[in-house]
Structures are given as C-alpha cells and as structure tokens.
C-alpha cells in the first residue's frame, strides 16, 4: 500500500481504533519466537546510550510505540528508565500489562495521551511499515521527545516487505524454458 500524500509504502492498511487483533502475525507465540533477538537488540540500544552518555537525567523516560509484549519496557526499567508503551493489539497489550508487568496503553499513540509527558528515548521498531500516515506520526513523536531526545527507528529489510506483500513470493517464478509444474 502507498500513502497518496507522502508516497510512503506501508504493509497494513489503515485500521480503525477499535480493531482487536491481526491474528497469527501478532499472536503471543509469534512474538515470543523473536524474543531473544529483540531483547539483544534493545540491550544493545541501551548499552550504546549509556556508553555515549546520551540520557543522563535522573528522571529519564522511555516510550515504545508498538511495544508488543512489553519486553523493551522491562529492559528500559532495568536501565533506570520510567517506561511506557502503546500497543494497538488487545491481546499483546494485555500480555504486556498482566504477564510482563509494564505500563502499556492499549491503542494507537497520540501526543498527550500520557498527560503530555516528554521522553528521552522513543522507540519505533518494526512499526513504521504499518503506519498509513508516517508524517503525522513523526510530528507527534517530535512533540513527545525531550530536547536532545533519541528516536530509535527500526524497519524490516526491503526484501522482507517484498516477500510479505508480493504475489511473486507465493507463486513460483515462470521461466519459458522450464516446466515449473514438475
């Protein structure tokens, strides 16, 4: 899908606010399969921030937009951050609150939803490709970041998106000289 206004691509069309779940793609099991990799990625992010001295405030805050099961929030708390997350999927948000034990708002991120709190680090990891209006989201994030705040933006590889959205991944390639049916 492509935004007509800014020409950005995204993989899931706009959903209404009350939408519950996307199914197996956002299942608890699906998220847990990638848990170790995601934990290592978030640990590396905080180690870098700590090494560079980028977030030295005593009251530093971390926000994860699209926090899934909330494990990044738990890691942020380990590094001394007040951590908050937004997760639109009901099942994942409930797991984050009830099992992981972190502060999660079930819904889409909007500036002011946390009483205008400002954050030292905002994470948007494997979320941007689902956002129908990236400019609007970045505008909201810029209002949320403290001065000299850090935005961690992670996007999947282009090849992954092509495979997800392309029928060419589902159908075998036809070659004129080879009978692909076997």
Secondary structure, 3 states (H helix, E strand, C coil): CECCCCCCECCCCCCCCCCCCCCHHHCHHHHHHCHHHHHHHHHHHHHHHHHHCCCCCCCCEEEEECCCCCHHHHHHHHCCCEEEEEECCHHHHHHHHHHHCCEEEECCCCCCCCCCCCEEEEEEECCHHHCCCHHHHHHHHHHHEEEEEEEEEECCCHHHHHHHHCHHHHCCCCECCECCCC
